[in-house]
Amino acid sequence: MPRQSAWKILRGGSDTPLREVDRVAEARQLEPRDRGLLRRIIGTEVRRRGTLRAMVAASTNRKPSADLAAHLRIAMVQLFFLDGVPDHASVSETVRAATNTLGTSKGSFLNGVLRNLLRARRGGHGGDPRCDIPGRPWHFEEPVFRDPAEHPFLWAEDAYSMPASVLKRWAKRHGEETALELARTFIDEPALSLRVLRGERDPILAELIALEVTARPVGERFIVASSSDTRAVITSAPFTEGRITIQGQTAHAAAQLVGASEGERVLDLCAAPGGKSLALAETGATVIAADISARRLARLPSATARLAPSGSVQAVAADGAGAFTAESFDAVLADVPCSNSGVFGARPGARWRFGPTSLRDLAVVQARLLAEAASRVRPGGRLVYSTCSLEPEENEQRVAAFLAGTPGWELSAEQPALPVAPGEDGPVDGGYAARLERHP
């Protein structure tokens, strides 16, 4: 029963519930269809958690227990955000799951709340932001979300499921309008960004469109496709033949900033799953791809074989740069662990983990990896520090602190990037990269 499995995952308290899906599905031997529904329920609950919390609060007279609220959110996911799941099945199966786990009285209570919600649900949008569900064809007659005129960030936490604390940070740096636009952009799963490796972009685009993939060109060597067409893309001839690969424009720009060339020896730190390593190897450089996760690195050989870059890639399981000789690389790319705030659309769970404590913990790791990476660069060599974060503490301030405390280095380039809204030209991934050069 996928709904009961979803409830157990949510009540398990994991910071990364999507990672629990495969484990639970395997343990319960769920059929592919049920496994898919479980993943959709959990993924949508994480992505729309703020909206679901507001809907739970508006539809109950008293605050329900955490156990009951989890069942309510699971039901609301199906009724308001999943197409193709009949309302009667959503209600009856979720009520059954609540009855099995919490008892008959809680199942009856849940049934009543859901029936009332269905009666209150209206098609389309009514024009009141307190009532309309962004990105979905539904609204309520009575307000569910807080008033944007009084509390724009609290409204966005309800409507866009982006924590108000994050929005306030973004507004200070980019302005309120951009902060709210970022929140709106991160509601949905981002488009699939495809980089063209070999051949001309437009004929490849035509091949994908012929397969009924919704796709369009972006920039000179990129194509963006609908995330719903991921399976069609990865089974297509352009992908299996190594003519395209999945990679964001901002991520690729970080690899390009290294300026690797044929014959050079380059270290890619925190490399898994290896997209930047392969981009570096295309230049003819010899690339050492290091990562603490041997499991994630295990995907790299098959990707190397498919893409067949002109250079070579050697995968090494290592925590940081400690396993490598000092000053032994022409260049190092340090794509460090970060808050993921530039890719909250692709990694929606990260927004709910974001906060001062997580930033402090990450700062320790980032400073260590940056220092280790710098120590492996030969005199006259280059170091690129990159993140998929939008936060200055992880980006500009981290680089400035390194330069202030490490003589013999200078900043030669910085590339901050904001993700663009769906349908606009530009990167689907946000982030930052800086190139540092070591004096000879």
C-alpha positions as CSV (number, residue, x, y, z in Angstrom):
1,M,0.0,0.0,0.0
2,P,1.9,3.1,-1.2
3,R,-0.1,5.6,0.9
4,Q,0.7,3.8,4.1
5,S,4.3,3.5,3.0
6,A,4.4,7.2,2.3
7,W,3.1,7.9,5.8
8,K,5.8,5.8,7.4
9,I,8.5,7.6,5.5
10,L,7.1,11.0,6.5
11,R,6.8,10.0,10.1
12,G,10.3,8.5,10.1
13,G,11.7,12.0,10.3
14,S,14.4,11.7,7.7
15,D,15.8,14.9,6.3
16,T,16.0,13.3,2.9
17,P,12.7,11.4,2.6
18,L,13.1,10.9,-1.2
19,R,16.1,8.7,-0.5
20,E,13.9,6.5,1.7
21,V,11.5,5.6,-1.2
22,D,13.6,3.0,-2.9
23,R,14.6,1.4,0.5
24,V,10.9,1.2,1.6
25,A,9.7,0.0,-1.8
26,E,12.3,-2.7,-1.9
27,A,11.5,-3.9,1.7
28,R,7.8,-4.0,1.0
29,Q,8.3,-5.4,-2.5
30,L,6.1,-2.8,-4.1
31,E,5.0,-3.3,-7.7
32,P,6.4,-0.7,-10.2
33,R,3.1,1.2,-10.4
34,D,2.9,1.5,-6.6
35,R,6.6,2.4,-6.3
36,G,6.0,5.2,-8.8
37,L,3.0,6.5,-6.9
38,L,5.0,6.4,-3.7
39,R,7.8,8.5,-5.2
40,R,5.3,11.0,-6.6
41,I,3.5,11.4,-3.3
42,I,6.7,11.9,-1.3
43,G,8.3,14.2,-4.0
44,T,5.2,16.4,-4.2
45,E,4.8,16.5,-0.4
46,V,8.4,17.8,0.0
47,R,8.0,20.3,-2.9
48,R,4.6,21.6,-1.7
49,R,5.0,21.2,2.0
50,G,4.3,24.8,2.9
51,T,1.1,24.9,0.9
52,L,0.0,21.6,2.3
53,R,0.6,22.8,5.9
54,A,-1.5,25.9,5.2
55,M,-4.3,23.8,3.7
56,V,-4.2,21.5,6.8
57,A,-4.5,24.4,9.1
58,A,-7.4,26.0,7.1
59,S,-9.4,22.7,6.9
60,T,-9.3,21.7,10.6
61,N,-10.7,23.4,13.6
62,R,-7.9,22.3,15.9
63,K,-4.3,21.4,15.2
64,P,-4.1,17.7,14.3
65,S,-1.4,15.4,15.7
66,A,1.7,15.1,13.6
67,D,0.6,11.5,12.6
68,L,-2.8,12.6,11.4
69,A,-1.4,15.7,9.7
70,A,0.9,13.5,7.7
71,H,-2.1,11.5,6.4
72,L,-3.9,14.7,5.5
73,R,-1.0,16.0,3.5
74,I,-0.7,12.7,1.6
75,A,-4.4,12.9,0.7
76,M,-4.1,16.5,-0.3
77,V,-1.1,15.7,-2.5
78,Q,-3.3,13.4,-4.5
79,L,-6.4,15.6,-4.6
80,F,-4.7,18.8,-5.6
81,F,-1.3,18.0,-7.2
82,L,-1.4,14.6,-8.9
83,D,-3.2,14.2,-12.1
84,G,-4.6,10.8,-13.0
85,V,-5.4,9.7,-9.4
86,P,-9.2,9.6,-9.1
87,D,-10.6,11.5,-6.1
88,H,-12.6,8.5,-4.8
89,A,-9.4,6.4,-4.8
90,S,-7.4,9.1,-3.1
91,V,-9.9,9.5,-0.3
92,S,-10.8,5.8,0.3
93,E,-7.2,4.5,0.2
94,T,-5.8,7.3,2.4
95,V,-8.7,6.8,4.9
96,R,-7.9,3.1,4.9
97,A,-4.2,3.8,5.6
98,A,-5.2,6.2,8.5
99,T,-7.5,3.6,9.9
100,N,-4.8,0.9,9.8
101,T,-2.2,3.1,11.5
102,L,-4.3,5.3,13.8
103,G,-7.6,3.6,14.3
104,T,-11.2,4.0,13.1
105,S,-12.0,7.3,14.8
106,K,-9.0,9.0,13.1
107,G,-10.0,7.4,9.8
108,S,-13.5,8.8,10.1
109,F,-12.2,12.2,11.0
110,L,-9.9,12.2,8.0
111,N,-12.8,11.2,5.7
112,G,-14.9,14.1,6.9
113,V,-12.1,16.6,6.3
114,L,-11.4,15.4,2.8
115,R,-15.0,15.4,1.8
116,N,-15.3,19.0,3.0
117,L,-12.1,19.9,1.0
118,L,-13.6,18.4,-2.2
119,R,-16.7,20.5,-1.7
120,A,-14.7,23.6,-1.1
121,R,-12.4,23.0,-4.1
122,R,-13.1,25.1,-7.2
123,G,-11.7,24.8,-10.8
124,G,-9.4,27.5,-12.2
125,H,-8.2,30.6,-10.4
126,G,-10.5,33.3,-8.9
127,G,-7.9,36.1,-8.8
128,D,-7.4,36.2,-5.0
129,P,-3.8,35.1,-4.2
130,R,-5.0,34.0,-0.7
131,C,-7.3,31.4,-2.4
132,D,-5.5,30.4,-5.7
133,I,-3.0,27.5,-5.7
134,P,-0.1,28.6,-7.9
135,G,0.7,26.2,-10.7
136,R,-2.4,24.2,-10.3
137,P,-5.9,24.7,-11.7
138,W,-7.7,25.0,-8.3
139,H,-8.8,27.7,-5.9
140,F,-10.8,28.0,-2.7
141,E,-13.7,30.4,-2.1
142,E,-12.3,31.3,1.3
143,P,-8.7,32.3,2.0
144,V,-6.3,29.6,2.8
145,F,-3.0,31.5,2.5
146,R,-1.9,34.6,4.4
147,D,-2.4,38.0,2.8
148,P,0.5,39.0,0.5
149,A,-0.3,42.7,0.9
150,E,0.5,42.4,4.6
151,H,3.1,39.6,4.7
152,P,4.5,38.9,1.2
153,F,7.1,36.4,2.4
154,L,4.7,34.5,4.7
155,W,2.2,34.4,1.8
156,A,5.0,33.0,-0.4
157,E,5.8,30.4,2.2
158,D,2.2,29.3,2.0
159,A,1.6,29.6,-1.7
160,Y,5.1,28.8,-3.1
161,S,6.4,26.5,-0.3
162,M,9.5,28.6,0.2
163,P,10.5,29.3,3.8
164,A,10.1,33.0,4.6
165,S,13.5,33.1,6.2
166,V,15.1,32.2,2.8
167,L,13.0,34.8,1.0
168,K,14.1,37.5,3.4
169,R,17.7,36.7,2.7
170,W,17.2,36.8,-1.0
171,A,15.3,40.0,-0.9
172,K,18.1,41.8,1.0
173,R,20.5,40.7,-1.8
174,H,18.4,40.7,-4.9
175,G,15.2,42.7,-4.0
176,E,11.7,41.5,-3.1
177,E,10.6,41.0,-6.7
178,T,13.5,38.7,-7.6
179,A,13.1,36.8,-4.4
180,L,9.5,36.1,-5.1
181,E,10.3,35.2,-8.7
182,L,12.9,32.7,-7.5
183,A,10.3,31.1,-5.1
184,R,7.8,30.8,-8.0
185,T,10.5,29.3,-10.2
186,F,11.3,26.6,-7.6
187,I,7.7,25.4,-7.3
188,D,8.0,22.9,-10.1
189,E,10.6,20.4,-11.1
190,P,13.0,22.2,-13.4
191,A,13.4,21.5,-17.1
192,L,15.9,18.9,-18.2
193,S,19.0,20.7,-19.3
194,L,20.9,18.8,-22.1
195,R,24.3,19.7,-23.4
196,V,25.2,18.8,-27.0
197,L,28.6,17.0,-27.1
198,R,28.8,16.0,-30.7
199,G,27.0,17.0,-33.8
200,E,24.8,20.0,-34.5
201,R,22.3,21.1,-32.0
202,D,19.3,21.7,-34.3
203,P,19.2,18.2,-35.9
204,I,19.5,16.6,-32.5
205,L,16.6,18.9,-31.3
206,A,14.6,17.7,-34.3
207,E,15.3,14.1,-33.3
208,L,14.0,14.6,-29.8
209,I,10.9,16.5,-31.0
210,A,10.2,13.6,-33.4
211,L,10.1,11.4,-30.3
212,E,7.4,13.7,-28.9
213,V,9.8,15.2,-26.4
214,T,8.9,18.8,-25.5
215,A,12.1,20.6,-26.1
216,R,13.6,23.9,-27.3
217,P,17.1,25.3,-27.9
218,V,18.9,27.5,-25.3
219,G,22.2,29.1,-26.0
220,E,24.6,27.7,-28.5
221,R,25.0,24.1,-27.3
222,F,22.1,23.4,-24.9
223,I,18.6,22.1,-25.2
224,V,16.0,22.1,-22.5
225,A,13.3,19.4,-22.4
226,S,10.3,18.9,-20.2
227,S,11.2,16.9,-17.0
228,S,8.2,14.7,-17.7
229,D,10.1,13.5,-20.8
230,T,13.2,12.3,-19.0
231,R,12.7,8.6,-19.8
232,A,12.2,9.4,-23.5
233,V,15.4,11.4,-23.5
234,I,17.6,8.9,-21.8
235,T,16.4,6.1,-24.1
236,S,16.8,8.2,-27.2
237,A,19.6,7.7,-29.8
238,P,21.2,11.1,-29.2
239,F,21.6,10.2,-25.5
240,T,22.6,6.5,-25.8
241,E,25.1,7.4,-28.6
242,G,26.8,10.0,-26.5
243,R,25.8,13.0,-28.5
244,I,24.0,14.7,-25.6
245,T,24.3,14.5,-21.8
246,I,22.3,15.9,-18.9
247,Q,24.1,18.9,-17.5
248,G,23.1,22.4,-16.4
249,Q,24.5,25.5,-18.0
250,T,25.8,26.8,-14.7
251,A,27.5,23.5,-13.8
252,H,29.1,23.3,-17.2
253,A,30.3,26.9,-16.9
254,A,32.2,26.1,-13.7
255,A,34.0,23.3,-15.6
256,Q,34.8,25.6,-18.5
257,L,36.2,28.2,-16.1
258,V,39.0,25.8,-15.2
259,G,40.4,26.4,-18.7
260,A,41.8,22.8,-18.9
261,S,43.8,21.9,-22.0
262,E,45.3,18.8,-23.5
263,G,48.1,17.2,-21.5
264,E,47.2,18.9,-18.3
265,R,46.6,17.0,-15.1
266,V,43.4,18.1,-13.4
267,L,41.8,17.2,-10.1
268,D,38.0,17.3,-9.8
269,L,37.2,17.3,-6.1
270,C,33.8,16.2,-4.9
271,A,33.3,14.9,-8.4
272,A,30.3,12.5,-8.2
273,P,28.4,11.8,-10.3
274,G,31.0,13.0,-12.7
275,G,29.5,15.5,-15.2
276,K,32.1,18.1,-14.7
277,S,34.9,15.5,-14.8
278,L,33.7,14.4,-18.3
279,A,33.5,18.1,-19.4
280,L,37.1,18.6,-18.3
281,A,38.3,15.4,-20.0
282,E,36.8,16.6,-23.3
283,T,39.7,19.0,-23.5
284,G,42.2,16.2,-23.6
285,A,43.3,16.7,-20.0
286,T,43.9,13.8,-17.7
287,V,41.3,14.0,-14.9
288,I,41.3,12.5,-11.5
289,A,37.7,12.4,-10.2
290,A,37.7,12.2,-6.4
291,D,34.7,11.9,-4.2
292,I,34.0,10.6,-0.7
293,S,31.1,8.4,-2.1
294,A,32.4,5.3,-3.8
295,R,28.8,4.3,-4.6
296,R,28.2,7.5,-6.5
297,L,31.5,7.3,-8.3
298,A,30.6,3.8,-9.5
299,R,28.4,5.5,-12.2
300,L,31.3,7.3,-13.8
301,P,32.9,4.4,-15.8
302,S,29.6,3.7,-17.7
303,A,29.2,7.4,-18.4
304,T,32.8,7.7,-19.6
305,A,32.3,4.7,-22.0
306,R,29.1,6.2,-23.4
307,L,30.5,9.7,-23.9
308,A,34.0,8.6,-24.9
309,P,35.8,11.8,-24.2
310,S,39.2,12.4,-25.8
311,G,41.0,12.6,-22.4
312,S,40.9,10.0,-19.6
313,V,39.1,10.0,-16.2
314,Q,40.3,8.1,-13.2
315,A,37.9,7.7,-10.3
316,V,39.3,7.8,-6.8
317,A,37.2,7.4,-3.6
318,A,38.7,10.0,-1.2
319,D,37.6,12.5,1.4
320,G,39.0,15.7,0.1
321,A,42.4,16.1,-1.4
322,G,44.4,14.4,1.4
323,A,45.1,11.4,-0.8
324,F,47.0,13.4,-3.4
325,T,50.5,14.9,-3.5
326,A,50.9,18.6,-2.8
327,E,51.3,20.9,-5.8
328,S,50.8,18.0,-8.2
329,F,48.0,19.4,-10.4
330,D,47.9,22.0,-13.1
331,A,44.4,22.8,-12.0
332,V,41.8,21.8,-9.4
333,L,38.0,22.1,-9.5
334,A,36.5,22.1,-6.0
335,D,32.7,21.9,-6.4
336,V,32.0,21.8,-2.7
337,P,29.0,20.6,-0.7
338,C,26.6,23.5,-0.2
339,S,23.1,24.5,0.8
340,N,21.8,23.8,-2.8
341,S,19.9,27.0,-2.7
342,G,20.5,27.5,-6.4
343,V,18.8,24.2,-7.2
344,F,15.9,24.2,-4.8
345,G,13.7,23.1,-7.7
346,A,15.7,20.0,-8.4
347,R,16.4,19.3,-4.7
348,P,13.3,20.6,-2.9
349,G,14.1,19.0,0.4
350,A,17.1,21.2,0.8
351,R,14.9,24.3,1.4
352,W,13.5,22.8,4.6
353,R,17.0,22.0,5.9
354,F,18.3,25.5,5.2
355,G,19.2,27.6,8.2
356,P,22.0,29.2,10.2
357,T,23.1,25.8,11.7
358,S,23.4,24.1,8.4
359,L,25.3,27.1,6.9
360,R,27.8,27.0,9.8
361,D,28.3,23.3,9.4
362,L,28.8,23.6,5.7
363,A,31.3,26.5,6.2
364,V,33.7,24.2,8.1
365,V,33.6,21.7,5.2
366,Q,33.9,24.3,2.5
367,A,36.9,26.0,4.1
368,R,38.7,22.7,4.6
369,L,38.1,21.5,1.0
370,L,39.1,24.9,-0.4
371,A,42.4,24.9,1.5
372,E,43.1,21.3,0.6
373,A,42.4,22.0,-3.1
374,A,44.7,25.0,-3.1
375,S,47.5,23.0,-1.6
376,R,47.4,20.6,-4.6
377,V,47.8,23.2,-7.2
378,R,51.3,23.7,-8.7
379,P,52.8,27.3,-8.7
380,G,51.3,29.1,-11.7
381,G,48.2,26.8,-11.7
382,R,44.5,27.4,-11.3
383,L,41.8,26.6,-8.8
384,V,38.1,26.9,-9.5
385,Y,35.8,27.0,-6.4
386,S,32.1,26.4,-7.2
387,T,28.8,25.7,-5.5
388,C,25.2,25.4,-6.5
389,S,24.3,28.0,-3.9
390,L,23.1,31.5,-4.1
391,E,24.3,32.5,-0.6
392,P,27.2,35.0,-0.2
393,E,28.6,33.2,2.8
394,E,29.2,30.1,0.7
395,N,30.4,32.0,-2.3
396,E,32.0,35.5,-2.5
397,Q,32.6,35.7,1.3
398,R,34.2,32.2,1.3
399,V,36.6,33.1,-1.5
400,A,37.4,36.5,0.1
401,A,38.2,34.8,3.4
402,F,40.5,32.3,1.6
403,L,42.3,35.1,-0.2
404,A,42.7,37.2,2.9
405,G,44.3,34.2,4.8
406,T,46.3,32.6,1.9
407,P,49.1,34.7,0.4
408,G,50.2,34.0,-3.2
409,W,46.7,33.7,-4.8
410,E,44.5,36.1,-6.7
411,L,41.0,36.2,-8.0
412,S,40.8,36.3,-11.8
413,A,37.1,35.6,-12.5
414,E,33.7,35.2,-10.7
415,Q,30.5,33.8,-12.2
416,P,27.4,34.1,-10.0
417,A,24.2,32.8,-11.7
418,L,20.5,32.8,-10.9
419,P,18.2,30.2,-12.4
420,V,15.6,31.5,-14.8
421,A,11.9,31.0,-14.8
422,P,10.4,28.1,-16.9
423,G,10.2,29.1,-20.5
424,E,12.9,31.8,-20.3
425,D,16.3,31.5,-21.9
426,G,19.1,30.9,-19.4
427,P,20.3,28.3,-16.9
428,V,17.8,26.1,-15.1
429,D,20.5,25.8,-12.3
430,G,21.8,28.6,-10.1
431,G,25.2,28.7,-8.5
432,Y,28.6,30.3,-8.3
433,A,32.1,29.8,-9.6
434,A,35.4,31.7,-9.0
435,R,38.7,31.1,-10.6
436,L,41.8,31.6,-8.4
437,E,45.3,31.7,-9.8
438,R,48.4,30.8,-7.9
439,H,51.4,33.0,-8.4
440,P,54.4,31.2,-10.0
